[in-house]
Amino acid sequence: MSAATQSMITSSKIGNHVRVLRSSQLPKTNEYRPKYGLRYDGLYQVTGYTQEKQSCRFHLERIPGQHPIRFEGVTKRPTRFEEDAYEECKGRDKA
């Protein structure tokens, strides 16, 4: 079991909140997936977990009172400007 998995189990038991980052490496069907890089999506409570063979699946609930997740609309991250800057850094021309 990795140190990160053990930390999540501990958080579940003692009630610590965890920070959630979402990666552009998530499946493209995931509506919360950022187009590039990583995006901070807030604090969550680990409400439980199930152990399946060699892995654990954690159950998370978003802590109330936070700004909405920025995956759509005018607050979407990365912004159009950030996407263009990323493409420029990578030497790609955005059409």
N, CA, C and O atoms as a CHARMM CRD file, in Angstrom:
* protein
*
  380
    1    1 MET  N      0.84900  -1.18200   0.00000 PROA 1      0.00000
    2    1 MET  CA     0.00000   0.00000   0.00000 PROA 1      0.00000
    3    1 MET  C      0.89300   1.24400   0.00000 PROA 1      0.00000
    4    1 MET  O      1.83900   1.33800   0.78300 PROA 1      0.00000
    5    2 SER  N      0.58500   2.18900  -0.88000 PROA 2      0.00000
    6    2 SER  CA     1.41900   3.39100  -0.98000 PROA 2      0.00000
    7    2 SER  C      1.17600   4.32400   0.20400 PROA 2      0.00000
    8    2 SER  O      0.17800   4.20400   0.91400 PROA 2      0.00000
    9    3 ALA  N      2.10100   5.24700   0.39700 PROA 3      0.00000
   10    3 ALA  CA     1.98200   6.22800   1.47100 PROA 3      0.00000
   11    3 ALA  C      0.75400   7.11500   1.24700 PROA 3      0.00000
   12    3 ALA  O      0.07400   7.48200   2.20500 PROA 3      0.00000
   13    4 ALA  N      0.46700   7.45900  -0.01000 PROA 4      0.00000
   14    4 ALA  CA    -0.69200   8.29500  -0.32300 PROA 4      0.00000
   15    4 ALA  C     -1.99500   7.57500   0.02500 PROA 4      0.00000
   16    4 ALA  O     -2.91300   8.17700   0.58200 PROA 4      0.00000
   17    5 THR  N     -2.07100   6.28700  -0.30500 PROA 5      0.00000
   18    5 THR  CA    -3.26000   5.50500   0.02500 PROA 5      0.00000
   19    5 THR  C     -3.43000   5.41000   1.53200 PROA 5      0.00000
   20    5 THR  O     -4.54300   5.54500   2.04000 PROA 5      0.00000
   21    6 GLN  N     -2.34800   5.18000   2.24400 PROA 6      0.00000
   22    6 GLN  CA    -2.40900   5.09500   3.70100 PROA 6      0.00000
   23    6 GLN  C     -2.85600   6.43000   4.29800 PROA 6      0.00000
   24    6 GLN  O     -3.60900   6.45000   5.27100 PROA 6      0.00000
   25    7 SER  N     -2.39700   7.54700   3.72100 PROA 7      0.00000
   26    7 SER  CA    -2.80900   8.87500   4.19500 PROA 7      0.00000
   27    7 SER  C     -4.30400   9.09300   3.98100 PROA 7      0.00000
   28    7 SER  O     -4.97500   9.67800   4.83100 PROA 7      0.00000
   29    8 MET  N     -4.82600   8.62500   2.85100 PROA 8      0.00000
   30    8 MET  CA    -6.26200   8.75400   2.59600 PROA 8      0.00000
   31    8 MET  C     -7.07500   7.92100   3.58800 PROA 8      0.00000
   32    8 MET  O     -8.12200   8.36300   4.06100 PROA 8      0.00000
   33    9 ILE  N     -6.59900   6.72900   3.89900 PROA 9      0.00000
   34    9 ILE  CA    -7.28300   5.88400   4.88800 PROA 9      0.00000
   35    9 ILE  C     -7.26600   6.56000   6.25000 PROA 9      0.00000
   36    9 ILE  O     -8.27400   6.56500   6.95700 PROA 9      0.00000
   37   10 THR  N     -6.12800   7.12800   6.61900 PROA 10     0.00000
   38   10 THR  CA    -6.01700   7.84100   7.88800 PROA 10     0.00000
   39   10 THR  C     -6.96800   9.03300   7.91000 PROA 10     0.00000
   40   10 THR  O     -7.64800   9.26300   8.91100 PROA 10     0.00000
   41   11 SER  N     -7.02400   9.79600   6.81500 PROA 11     0.00000
   42   11 SER  CA    -7.94100  10.94100   6.72000 PROA 11     0.00000
   43   11 SER  C     -9.38500  10.49600   6.89500 PROA 11     0.00000
   44   11 SER  O    -10.18600  11.19300   7.51900 PROA 11     0.00000
   45   12 SER  N     -9.71300   9.34500   6.34600 PROA 12     0.00000
   46   12 SER  CA   -11.05500   8.79800   6.48900 PROA 12     0.00000
   47   12 SER  C    -11.37200   8.50900   7.95100 PROA 12     0.00000
   48   12 SER  O    -12.48000   8.77400   8.41800 PROA 12     0.00000
   49   13 LYS  N    -10.40700   7.97300   8.65700 PROA 13     0.00000
   50   13 LYS  CA   -10.62400   7.57700  10.04900 PROA 13     0.00000
   51   13 LYS  C    -10.65600   8.75600  11.01100 PROA 13     0.00000
   52   13 LYS  O    -11.44500   8.75400  11.95600 PROA 13     0.00000
   53   14 ILE  N     -9.81500   9.76400  10.79000 PROA 14     0.00000
   54   14 ILE  CA    -9.74000  10.87000  11.75700 PROA 14     0.00000
   55   14 ILE  C    -10.47200  12.13200  11.30200 PROA 14     0.00000
   56   14 ILE  O    -10.54300  13.11100  12.04400 PROA 14     0.00000
   57   15 GLY  N    -11.01500  12.11000  10.08300 PROA 15     0.00000
   58   15 GLY  CA   -11.84600  13.22200   9.62800 PROA 15     0.00000
   59   15 GLY  C    -11.11500  14.39800   8.99800 PROA 15     0.00000
   60   15 GLY  O    -11.69100  15.47800   8.86900 PROA 15     0.00000
   61   16 ASN  N     -9.86000  14.21500   8.60400 PROA 16     0.00000
   62   16 ASN  CA    -9.14100  15.30000   7.92000 PROA 16     0.00000
   63   16 ASN  C     -9.73700  15.55200   6.54900 PROA 16     0.00000
   64   16 ASN  O    -10.20900  14.63300   5.87900 PROA 16     0.00000
   65   17 HSD  N     -9.70600  16.81700   6.14300 PROA 17     0.00000
   66   17 HSD  CA   -10.12200  17.16000   4.78000 PROA 17     0.00000
   67   17 HSD  C     -8.93900  16.93800   3.85000 PROA 17     0.00000
   68   17 HSD  O     -7.78300  17.00900   4.26600 PROA 17     0.00000
   69   18 VAL  N     -9.24500  16.66600   2.57900 PROA 18     0.00000
   70   18 VAL  CA    -8.18900  16.49700   1.57800 PROA 18     0.00000
   71   18 VAL  C     -8.42800  17.48100   0.43800 PROA 18     0.00000
   72   18 VAL  O     -9.56800  17.81900   0.12100 PROA 18     0.00000
   73   19 ARG  N     -7.33300  17.93500  -0.17200 PROA 19     0.00000
   74   19 ARG  CA    -7.41400  18.80900  -1.33900 PROA 19     0.00000
   75   19 ARG  C     -7.49300  17.93100  -2.58200 PROA 19     0.00000
   76   19 ARG  O     -6.78100  16.93400  -2.70000 PROA 19     0.00000
   77   20 VAL  N     -8.37100  18.31600  -3.50700 PROA 20     0.00000
   78   20 VAL  CA    -8.53400  17.54900  -4.74200 PROA 20     0.00000
   79   20 VAL  C     -7.98300  18.35100  -5.91400 PROA 20     0.00000
   80   20 VAL  O     -8.34400  19.51000  -6.12000 PROA 20     0.00000
   81   21 LEU  N     -7.10300  17.71100  -6.67300 PROA 21     0.00000
   82   21 LEU  CA    -6.58200  18.25300  -7.91900 PROA 21     0.00000
   83   21 LEU  C     -7.07300  17.35400  -9.03900 PROA 21     0.00000
   84   21 LEU  O     -7.04800  16.13000  -8.91400 PROA 21     0.00000
   85   22 ARG  N     -7.51600  17.95100 -10.12600 PROA 22     0.00000
   86   22 ARG  CA    -7.94900  17.15600 -11.27700 PROA 22     0.00000
   87   22 ARG  C     -6.94300  17.34300 -12.39800 PROA 22     0.00000
   88   22 ARG  O     -6.42500  18.43900 -12.61100 PROA 22     0.00000
   89   23 SER  N     -6.67700  16.26900 -13.10300 PROA 23     0.00000
   90   23 SER  CA    -5.63800  16.23400 -14.12800 PROA 23     0.00000
   91   23 SER  C     -6.23000  16.15500 -15.52700 PROA 23     0.00000
   92   23 SER  O     -7.29800  15.58200 -15.73900 PROA 23     0.00000
   93   24 SER  N     -5.51400  16.73900 -16.46800 PROA 24     0.00000
   94   24 SER  CA    -5.91400  16.61900 -17.87600 PROA 24     0.00000
   95   24 SER  C     -5.70800  15.19000 -18.37900 PROA 24     0.00000
   96   24 SER  O     -6.12000  14.85900 -19.49000 PROA 24     0.00000
   97   25 GLN  N     -5.07700  14.34900 -17.57000 PROA 25     0.00000
   98   25 GLN  CA    -4.85400  12.95100 -17.93800 PROA 25     0.00000
   99   25 GLN  C     -6.06500  12.06400 -17.63000 PROA 25     0.00000
  100   25 GLN  O     -6.05800  10.87400 -17.94700 PROA 25     0.00000
  101   26 LEU  N     -7.10600  12.64100 -17.01100 PROA 26     0.00000
  102   26 LEU  CA    -8.33200  11.87700 -16.77300 PROA 26     0.00000
  103   26 LEU  C     -8.95600  11.50000 -18.11600 PROA 26     0.00000
  104   26 LEU  O     -8.63400  12.11800 -19.13000 PROA 26     0.00000
  105   27 PRO  N     -9.83000  10.51100 -18.14600 PROA 27     0.00000
  106   27 PRO  CA   -10.48700  10.15600 -19.41000 PROA 27     0.00000
  107   27 PRO  C    -11.22400  11.35900 -20.00100 PROA 27     0.00000
  108   27 PRO  O    -11.79400  12.16100 -19.26100 PROA 27     0.00000
  109   28 LYS  N    -11.21600  11.48800 -21.31700 PROA 28     0.00000
  110   28 LYS  CA   -11.84100  12.63500 -21.98300 PROA 28     0.00000
  111   28 LYS  C    -13.34000  12.70000 -21.73900 PROA 28     0.00000
  112   28 LYS  O    -13.94900  13.75300 -21.93000 PROA 28     0.00000
  113   29 THR  N    -13.93900  11.61000 -21.32600 PROA 29     0.00000
  114   29 THR  CA   -15.37300  11.59700 -21.03400 PROA 29     0.00000
  115   29 THR  C    -15.69500  12.22800 -19.68100 PROA 29     0.00000
  116   29 THR  O    -16.86200  12.49300 -19.39200 PROA 29     0.00000
  117   30 ASN  N    -14.68400  12.47400 -18.84900 PROA 30     0.00000
  118   30 ASN  CA   -14.89500  13.06800 -17.53500 PROA 30     0.00000
  119   30 ASN  C    -15.16500  14.56100 -17.69800 PROA 30     0.00000
  120   30 ASN  O    -14.28400  15.30500 -18.12900 PROA 30     0.00000
  121   31 GLU  N    -16.38000  15.00900 -17.35700 PROA 31     0.00000
  122   31 GLU  CA   -16.75500  16.39900 -17.57500 PROA 31     0.00000
  123   31 GLU  C    -15.94700  17.39000 -16.73200 PROA 31     0.00000
  124   31 GLU  O    -15.88700  18.57300 -17.06700 PROA 31     0.00000
  125   32 TYR  N    -15.33100  16.92800 -15.65700 PROA 32     0.00000
  126   32 TYR  CA   -14.55000  17.80700 -14.78700 PROA 32     0.00000
  127   32 TYR  C    -13.08300  17.91100 -15.20900 PROA 32     0.00000
  128   32 TYR  O    -12.33100  18.68900 -14.62300 PROA 32     0.00000
  129   33 ARG  N    -12.67200  17.15200 -16.20000 PROA 33     0.00000
  130   33 ARG  CA   -11.28300  17.10800 -16.65600 PROA 33     0.00000
  131   33 ARG  C    -10.87100  18.44900 -17.26800 PROA 33     0.00000
  132   33 ARG  O    -11.53000  18.93900 -18.18500 PROA 33     0.00000
  133   34 PRO  N     -9.76400  19.05600 -16.75600 PROA 34     0.00000
  134   34 PRO  CA    -9.27400  20.28500 -17.39600 PROA 34     0.00000
  135   34 PRO  C     -8.64200  19.95400 -18.75000 PROA 34     0.00000
  136   34 PRO  O     -8.16700  18.83900 -18.96200 PROA 34     0.00000
  137   35 LYS  N     -8.64000  20.92000 -19.65800 PROA 35     0.00000
  138   35 LYS  CA    -8.08100  20.68300 -20.98300 PROA 35     0.00000
  139   35 LYS  C     -6.57200  20.48800 -20.91500 PROA 35     0.00000
  140   35 LYS  O     -6.01000  19.67400 -21.64900 PROA 35     0.00000
  141   36 TYR  N     -5.91200  21.24500 -20.02200 PROA 36     0.00000
  142   36 TYR  CA    -4.46000  21.15500 -19.85900 PROA 36     0.00000
  143   36 TYR  C     -4.11100  21.12200 -18.37800 PROA 36     0.00000
  144   36 TYR  O     -4.81700  21.70600 -17.55500 PROA 36     0.00000
  145   37 GLY  N     -3.02900  20.44600 -18.04200 PROA 37     0.00000
  146   37 GLY  CA    -2.44900  20.52500 -16.70500 PROA 37     0.00000
  147   37 GLY  C     -3.31600  20.01600 -15.58000 PROA 37     0.00000
  148   37 GLY  O     -4.05500  19.04300 -15.72600 PROA 37     0.00000
  149   38 LEU  N     -3.20900  20.70600 -14.43300 PROA 38     0.00000
  150   38 LEU  CA    -3.94500  20.36200 -13.22100 PROA 38     0.00000
  151   38 LEU  C     -4.81500  21.53100 -12.80600 PROA 38     0.00000
  152   38 LEU  O     -4.50500  22.68500 -13.10200 PROA 38     0.00000
  153   39 ARG  N     -5.92200  21.22400 -12.10900 PROA 39     0.00000
  154   39 ARG  CA    -6.78300  22.26700 -11.56600 PROA 39     0.00000
  155   39 ARG  C     -7.15400  21.89900 -10.14500 PROA 39     0.00000
  156   39 ARG  O     -7.53800  20.76300  -9.86500 PROA 39     0.00000
  157   40 TYR  N     -7.03600  22.87300  -9.24600 PROA 40     0.00000
  158   40 TYR  CA    -7.44700  22.69100  -7.85300 PROA 40     0.00000
  159   40 TYR  C     -8.97000  22.76200  -7.80100 PROA 40     0.00000
  160   40 TYR  O     -9.56300  23.72700  -8.28400 PROA 40     0.00000
  161   41 ASP  N     -9.61000  21.73900  -7.21200 PROA 41     0.00000
  162   41 ASP  CA   -11.07200  21.70100  -7.15600 PROA 41     0.00000
  163   41 ASP  C    -11.64100  21.72200  -5.74600 PROA 41     0.00000
  164   41 ASP  O    -12.82100  21.42900  -5.55200 PROA 41     0.00000
  165   42 GLY  N    -10.82500  22.06400  -4.76500 PROA 42     0.00000
  166   42 GLY  CA   -11.36600  22.30300  -3.43900 PROA 42     0.00000
  167   42 GLY  C    -11.07000  21.23800  -2.40000 PROA 42     0.00000
  168   42 GLY  O    -10.30400  20.30000  -2.62000 PROA 42     0.00000
  169   43 LEU  N    -11.71800  21.43100  -1.25100 PROA 43     0.00000
  170   43 LEU  CA   -11.55000  20.52400  -0.11700 PROA 43     0.00000
  171   43 LEU  C    -12.69900  19.51700  -0.06300 PROA 43     0.00000
  172   43 LEU  O    -13.85600  19.84400  -0.32300 PROA 43     0.00000
  173   44 TYR  N    -12.34200  18.29800   0.27900 PROA 44     0.00000
  174   44 TYR  CA   -13.32100  17.21800   0.36800 PROA 44     0.00000
  175   44 TYR  C    -13.11000  16.44300   1.66100 PROA 44     0.00000
  176   44 TYR  O    -12.01100  16.40800   2.21400 PROA 44     0.00000
  177   45 GLN  N    -14.19000  15.82200   2.12900 PROA 45     0.00000
  178   45 GLN  CA   -14.14900  14.92900   3.28500 PROA 45     0.00000
  179   45 GLN  C    -14.11600  13.50700   2.76100 PROA 45     0.00000
  180   45 GLN  O    -14.91800  13.14200   1.90100 PROA 45     0.00000
  181   46 VAL  N    -13.19500  12.70000   3.26900 PROA 46     0.00000
  182   46 VAL  CA   -13.15500  11.28200   2.90800 PROA 46     0.00000
  183   46 VAL  C    -14.18700  10.58900   3.79800 PROA 46     0.00000
  184   46 VAL  O    -13.97300  10.42400   4.99900 PROA 46     0.00000
  185   47 THR  N    -15.30500  10.18800   3.19800 PROA 47     0.00000
  186   47 THR  CA   -16.40600   9.62500   3.99000 PROA 47     0.00000
  187   47 THR  C    -16.33100   8.10600   4.11700 PROA 47     0.00000
  188   47 THR  O    -17.10400   7.50400   4.86100 PROA 47     0.00000
  189   48 GLY  N    -15.42000   7.50200   3.40700 PROA 48     0.00000
  190   48 GLY  CA   -15.25900   6.06000   3.50200 PROA 48     0.00000
  191   48 GLY  C    -14.43600   5.54800   2.33900 PROA 48     0.00000
  192   48 GLY  O    -14.00900   6.30900   1.47000 PROA 48     0.00000
  193   49 TYR  N    -14.22400   4.25100   2.33900 PROA 49     0.00000
  194   49 TYR  CA   -13.47600   3.63000   1.24200 PROA 49     0.00000
  195   49 TYR  C    -13.80700   2.15200   1.20100 PROA 49     0.00000
  196   49 TYR  O    -14.25300   1.56100   2.18300 PROA 49     0.00000
  197   50 THR  N    -13.57300   1.57300   0.02900 PROA 50     0.00000
  198   50 THR  CA   -13.71000   0.13300  -0.12200 PROA 50     0.00000
  199   50 THR  C    -12.39800  -0.39700  -0.68700 PROA 50     0.00000
  200   50 THR  O    -11.77400   0.22400  -1.54700 PROA 50     0.00000
  201   51 GLN  N    -12.00400  -1.53700  -0.19200 PROA 51     0.00000
  202   51 GLN  CA   -10.76800  -2.14100  -0.67200 PROA 51     0.00000
  203   51 GLN  C    -11.12500  -3.22800  -1.67500 PROA 51     0.00000
  204   51 GLN  O    -11.92500  -4.12000  -1.39500 PROA 51     0.00000
  205   52 GLU  N    -10.51200  -3.13200  -2.84900 PROA 52     0.00000
  206   52 GLU  CA   -10.77300  -4.07700  -3.93400 PROA 52     0.00000
  207   52 GLU  C     -9.45100  -4.66900  -4.39100 PROA 52     0.00000
  208   52 GLU  O     -8.64400  -3.97500  -5.00900 PROA 52     0.00000
  209   53 LYS  N     -9.22300  -5.91700  -4.10100 PROA 53     0.00000
  210   53 LYS  CA    -7.98300  -6.61600  -4.45400 PROA 53     0.00000
  211   53 LYS  C     -6.76700  -5.79500  -4.02400 PROA 53     0.00000
  212   53 LYS  O     -6.47600  -5.70100  -2.83100 PROA 53     0.00000
  213   54 GLN  N     -6.06700  -5.21100  -4.97000 PROA 54     0.00000
  214   54 GLN  CA    -4.83600  -4.47200  -4.67100 PROA 54     0.00000
  215   54 GLN  C     -5.03400  -2.95500  -4.63300 PROA 54     0.00000
  216   54 GLN  O     -4.05200  -2.21300  -4.60000 PROA 54     0.00000
  217   55 SER  N     -6.28300  -2.48000  -4.63600 PROA 55     0.00000
  218   55 SER  CA    -6.49800  -1.03600  -4.65700 PROA 55     0.00000
  219   55 SER  C     -7.62900  -0.63400  -3.71400 PROA 55     0.00000
  220   55 SER  O     -8.38200  -1.47600  -3.22400 PROA 55     0.00000
  221   56 CYS  N     -7.72700   0.67000  -3.47500 PROA 56     0.00000
  222   56 CYS  CA    -8.80100   1.22200  -2.65100 PROA 56     0.00000
  223   56 CYS  C     -9.57900   2.23200  -3.48000 PROA 56     0.00000
  224   56 CYS  O     -9.00600   2.96300  -4.28900 PROA 56     0.00000
  225   57 ARG  N    -10.87800   2.26400  -3.27200 PROA 57     0.00000
  226   57 ARG  CA   -11.73700   3.27200  -3.90200 PROA 57     0.00000
  227   57 ARG  C    -12.27200   4.14400  -2.76600 PROA 57     0.00000
  228   57 ARG  O    -12.94100   3.66200  -1.85200 PROA 57     0.00000
  229   58 PHE  N    -11.95900   5.44900  -2.84700 PROA 58     0.00000
  230   58 PHE  CA   -12.34200   6.37600  -1.78800 PROA 58     0.00000
  231   58 PHE  C    -13.62100   7.11700  -2.13700 PROA 58     0.00000
  232   58 PHE  O    -13.85900   7.45600  -3.29600 PROA 58     0.00000
  233   59 HSD  N    -14.43500   7.36400  -1.12900 PROA 59     0.00000
  234   59 HSD  CA   -15.69100   8.09100  -1.27700 PROA 59     0.00000
  235   59 HSD  C    -15.46500   9.48900  -0.71000 PROA 59     0.00000
  236   59 HSD  O    -15.13500   9.64500   0.46600 PROA 59     0.00000
  237   60 LEU  N    -15.64600  10.50400  -1.55400 PROA 60     0.00000
  238   60 LEU  CA   -15.37100  11.88100  -1.15800 PROA 60     0.00000
  239   60 LEU  C    -16.63800  12.72300  -1.24400 PROA 60     0.00000
  240   60 LEU  O    -17.45400  12.54600  -2.14800 PROA 60     0.00000
  241   61 GLU  N    -16.79400  13.64700  -0.28700 PROA 61     0.00000
  242   61 GLU  CA   -17.88500  14.61100  -0.32500 PROA 61     0.00000
  243   61 GLU  C    -17.28400  15.99800  -0.24000 PROA 61     0.00000
  244   61 GLU  O    -16.45100  16.27400   0.62400 PROA 61     0.00000
  245   62 ARG  N    -17.71000  16.86800  -1.14100 PROA 62     0.00000
  246   62 ARG  CA   -17.19400  18.23700  -1.18300 PROA 62     0.00000
  247   62 ARG  C    -17.63500  18.99600   0.06300 PROA 62     0.00000
  248   62 ARG  O    -18.79500  18.92300   0.46700 PROA 62     0.00000
  249   63 ILE  N    -16.70100  19.72700   0.66800 PROA 63     0.00000
  250   63 ILE  CA   -16.99200  20.53000   1.85100 PROA 63     0.00000
  251   63 ILE  C    -17.88000  21.70400   1.40700 PROA 63     0.00000
  252   63 ILE  O    -17.53800  22.39900   0.45000 PROA 63     0.00000
  253   64 PRO  N    -19.01700  21.93600   2.08900 PROA 64     0.00000
  254   64 PRO  CA   -19.91700  23.02500   1.69400 PROA 64     0.00000
  255   64 PRO  C    -19.27300  24.40900   1.89000 PROA 64     0.00000
  256   64 PRO  O    -18.32300  24.56900   2.65700 PROA 64     0.00000
  257   65 GLY  N    -19.81800  25.39700   1.17500 PROA 65     0.00000
  258   65 GLY  CA   -19.39500  26.77500   1.35000 PROA 65     0.00000
  259   65 GLY  C    -18.22100  27.20400   0.48500 PROA 65     0.00000
  260   65 GLY  O    -17.71100  28.31100   0.65700 PROA 65     0.00000
  261   66 GLN  N    -17.78300  26.36600  -0.43200 PROA 66     0.00000
  262   66 GLN  CA   -16.67100  26.70900  -1.30600 PROA 66     0.00000
  263   66 GLN  C    -17.19700  27.29500  -2.60900 PROA 66     0.00000
  264   66 GLN  O    -18.36500  27.12800  -2.95700 PROA 66     0.00000
  265   67 HSD  N    -16.30900  27.98600  -3.32300 PROA 67     0.00000
  266   67 HSD  CA   -16.66600  28.43900  -4.65900 PROA 67     0.00000
  267   67 HSD  C    -16.93900  27.21000  -5.51500 PROA 67     0.00000
  268   67 HSD  O    -16.38100  26.14500  -5.25500 PROA 67     0.00000
  269   68 PRO  N    -17.78600  27.33900  -6.53000 PROA 68     0.00000
  270   68 PRO  CA   -18.07100  26.18800  -7.40200 PROA 68     0.00000
  271   68 PRO  C    -16.80300  25.69000  -8.10800 PROA 68     0.00000
  272   68 PRO  O    -15.84000  26.43700  -8.28000 PROA 68     0.00000
  273   69 ILE  N    -16.82300  24.43100  -8.50700 PROA 69     0.00000
  274   69 ILE  CA   -15.72800  23.86700  -9.29300 PROA 69     0.00000
  275   69 ILE  C    -15.68000  24.61800 -10.61000 PROA 69     0.00000
  276   69 ILE  O    -16.71500  24.83500 -11.23900 PROA 69     0.00000
  277   70 ARG  N    -14.47700  25.02100 -11.03600 PROA 70     0.00000
  278   70 ARG  CA   -14.34000  25.87000 -12.21800 PROA 70     0.00000
  279   70 ARG  C    -14.11500  25.03400 -13.48100 PROA 70     0.00000
  280   70 ARG  O    -13.02400  25.03400 -14.05200 PROA 70     0.00000
  281   71 PHE  N    -15.16100  24.32400 -13.90500 PROA 71     0.00000
  282   71 PHE  CA   -15.01100  23.48200 -15.09000 PROA 71     0.00000
  283   71 PHE  C    -15.86700  23.94600 -16.26200 PROA 71     0.00000
  284   71 PHE  O    -15.79600  23.36400 -17.34500 PROA 71     0.00000
  285   72 GLU  N    -16.68400  24.99900 -16.05900 PROA 72     0.00000
  286   72 GLU  CA   -17.51800  25.50500 -17.14400 PROA 72     0.00000
  287   72 GLU  C    -17.85500  26.97300 -16.89900 PROA 72     0.00000
  288   72 GLU  O    -17.66000  27.48300 -15.79600 PROA 72     0.00000
  289   73 GLY  N    -18.35300  27.63900 -17.91000 PROA 73     0.00000
  290   73 GLY  CA   -18.80100  29.02100 -17.78000 PROA 73     0.00000
  291   73 GLY  C    -17.65800  30.02800 -17.73200 PROA 73     0.00000
  292   73 GLY  O    -16.53100  29.72300 -18.12400 PROA 73     0.00000
  293   74 VAL  N    -17.95800  31.22800 -17.24800 PROA 74     0.00000
  294   74 VAL  CA   -16.97400  32.31600 -17.26200 PROA 74     0.00000
  295   74 VAL  C    -15.81900  32.09200 -16.28000 PROA 74     0.00000
  296   74 VAL  O    -14.76100  32.70400 -16.43100 PROA 74     0.00000
  297   75 THR  N    -16.00200  31.23500 -15.28700 PROA 75     0.00000
  298   75 THR  CA   -14.93400  30.97400 -14.32000 PROA 75     0.00000
  299   75 THR  C    -14.11100  29.74000 -14.68400 PROA 75     0.00000
  300   75 THR  O    -13.25900  29.31900 -13.90200 PROA 75     0.00000
  301   76 LYS  N    -14.35400  29.15500 -15.85900 PROA 76     0.00000
  302   76 LYS  CA   -13.67400  27.92800 -16.28300 PROA 76     0.00000
  303   76 LYS  C    -12.15400  28.10300 -16.24200 PROA 76     0.00000
  304   76 LYS  O    -11.62200  29.13600 -16.64700 PROA 76     0.00000
  305   77 ARG  N    -11.46700  27.06800 -15.74300 PROA 77     0.00000
  306   77 ARG  CA   -10.01600  27.03700 -15.74600 PROA 77     0.00000
  307   77 ARG  C     -9.56600  25.77700 -16.43300 PROA 77     0.00000
  308   77 ARG  O    -10.16500  24.73500 -16.17200 PROA 77     0.00000
  309   78 PRO  N     -8.57100  25.77500 -17.28400 PROA 78     0.00000
  310   78 PRO  CA    -7.84800  26.97500 -17.68200 PROA 78     0.00000
  311   78 PRO  C     -8.70300  27.87700 -18.56400 PROA 78     0.00000
  312   78 PRO  O     -9.59200  27.41600 -19.27900 PROA 78     0.00000
  313   79 THR  N     -8.41100  29.18100 -18.49500 PROA 79     0.00000
  314   79 THR  CA    -9.12100  30.15400 -19.31800 PROA 79     0.00000
  315   79 THR  C     -8.63500  30.04000 -20.75800 PROA 79     0.00000
  316   79 THR  O     -7.65500  29.34800 -21.03400 PROA 79     0.00000
  317   80 ARG  N     -9.30600  30.70600 -21.65400 PROA 80     0.00000
  318   80 ARG  CA    -8.89000  30.71900 -23.06500 PROA 80     0.00000
  319   80 ARG  C     -7.47800  31.28600 -23.18800 PROA 80     0.00000
  320   80 ARG  O     -6.66200  30.77900 -23.95800 PROA 80     0.00000
  321   81 PHE  N     -7.19300  32.35900 -22.41100 PROA 81     0.00000
  322   81 PHE  CA    -5.86700  32.97100 -22.40300 PROA 81     0.00000
  323   81 PHE  C     -4.81000  31.96300 -21.94600 PROA 81     0.00000
  324   81 PHE  O     -3.73800  31.87300 -22.54300 PROA 81     0.00000
  325   82 GLU  N     -5.11200  31.20800 -20.89000 PROA 82     0.00000
  326   82 GLU  CA    -4.16600  30.20200 -20.38000 PROA 82     0.00000
  327   82 GLU  C     -3.95700  29.07600 -21.39100 PROA 82     0.00000
  328   82 GLU  O     -2.84500  28.56700 -21.53300 PROA 82     0.00000
  329   83 GLU  N     -5.01700  28.68800 -22.09000 PROA 83     0.00000
  330   83 GLU  CA    -4.88700  27.65900 -23.11900 PROA 83     0.00000
  331   83 GLU  C     -3.99100  28.14200 -24.25100 PROA 83     0.00000
  332   83 GLU  O     -3.13300  27.40000 -24.72800 PROA 83     0.00000
  333   84 ASP  N     -4.19200  29.39000 -24.68300 PROA 84     0.00000
  334   84 ASP  CA    -3.36800  29.95800 -25.75000 PROA 84     0.00000
  335   84 ASP  C     -1.90900  30.05400 -25.31400 PROA 84     0.00000
  336   84 ASP  O     -1.00600  29.74000 -26.09000 PROA 84     0.00000
  337   85 ALA  N     -1.67700  30.48600 -24.07600 PROA 85     0.00000
  338   85 ALA  CA    -0.31200  30.60100 -23.55800 PROA 85     0.00000
  339   85 ALA  C      0.35500  29.22900 -23.49600 PROA 85     0.00000
  340   85 ALA  O      1.54400  29.10200 -23.79100 PROA 85     0.00000
  341   86 TYR  N     -0.40100  28.21000 -23.11600 PROA 86     0.00000
  342   86 TYR  CA     0.13300  26.84900 -23.06500 PROA 86     0.00000
  343   86 TYR  C      0.54800  26.39800 -24.46100 PROA 86     0.00000
  344   86 TYR  O      1.64200  25.86400 -24.64400 PROA 86     0.00000
  345   87 GLU  N     -0.31800  26.61000 -25.43800 PROA 87     0.00000
  346   87 GLU  CA    -0.01900  26.22200 -26.80500 PROA 87     0.00000
  347   87 GLU  C      1.22900  26.94700 -27.30500 PROA 87     0.00000
  348   87 GLU  O      2.05700  26.35600 -27.99900 PROA 87     0.00000
  349   88 GLU  N      1.36300  28.22500 -26.95300 PROA 88     0.00000
  350   88 GLU  CA     2.52400  29.00100 -27.37200 PROA 88     0.00000
  351   88 GLU  C      3.81000  28.46000 -26.73300 PROA 88     0.00000
  352   88 GLU  O      4.84300  28.36300 -27.39600 PROA 88     0.00000
  353   89 CYS  N      3.74300  28.11400 -25.46600 PROA 89     0.00000
  354   89 CYS  CA     4.91600  27.54100 -24.77500 PROA 89     0.00000
  355   89 CYS  C      5.33500  26.21200 -25.38700 PROA 89     0.00000
  356   89 CYS  O      6.52000  25.88200 -25.43300 PROA 89     0.00000
  357   90 LYS  N      4.36300  25.46400 -25.84900 PROA 90     0.00000
  358   90 LYS  CA     4.64400  24.15600 -26.43900 PROA 90     0.00000
  359   90 LYS  C      5.05400  24.28500 -27.90600 PROA 90     0.00000
  360   90 LYS  O      5.37100  23.28300 -28.54700 PROA 90     0.00000
  361   91 GLY  N      5.05000  25.51600 -28.44800 PROA 91     0.00000
  362   91 GLY  CA     5.45400  25.72100 -29.83400 PROA 91     0.00000
  363   91 GLY  C      4.37600  25.33500 -30.82500 PROA 91     0.00000
  364   91 GLY  O      4.66900  25.09700 -31.99600 PROA 91     0.00000
  365   92 ARG  N      3.14000  25.26900 -30.37800 PROA 92     0.00000
  366   92 ARG  CA     2.03200  24.92400 -31.25800 PROA 92     0.00000
  367   92 ARG  C      1.28200  26.19400 -31.63200 PROA 92     0.00000
  368   92 ARG  O      1.16100  27.11400 -30.82300 PROA 92     0.00000
  369   93 ASP  N      0.79800  26.24100 -32.81600 PROA 93     0.00000
  370   93 ASP  CA     0.00500  27.36100 -33.26700 PROA 93     0.00000
  371   93 ASP  C     -1.45700  26.98100 -33.12200 PROA 93     0.00000
  372   93 ASP  O     -1.89800  25.98500 -33.69700 PROA 93     0.00000
  373   94 LYS  N     -2.20600  27.74900 -32.37200 PROA 94     0.00000
  374   94 LYS  CA    -3.61800  27.44400 -32.17100 PROA 94     0.00000
  375   94 LYS  C     -4.43000  27.98200 -33.33700 PROA 94     0.00000
  376   94 LYS  O     -4.34900  29.16800 -33.65900 PROA 94     0.00000
  377   95 ALA  N     -5.19400  27.13500 -33.95600 PROA 95     0.00000
  378   95 ALA  CA    -5.98000  27.53600 -35.13700 PROA 95     0.00000
  379   95 ALA  C     -7.28200  28.16900 -34.74300 PROA 95     0.00000
  380   95 ALA  O     -8.06300  28.56400 -35.60900 PROA 95     0.00000
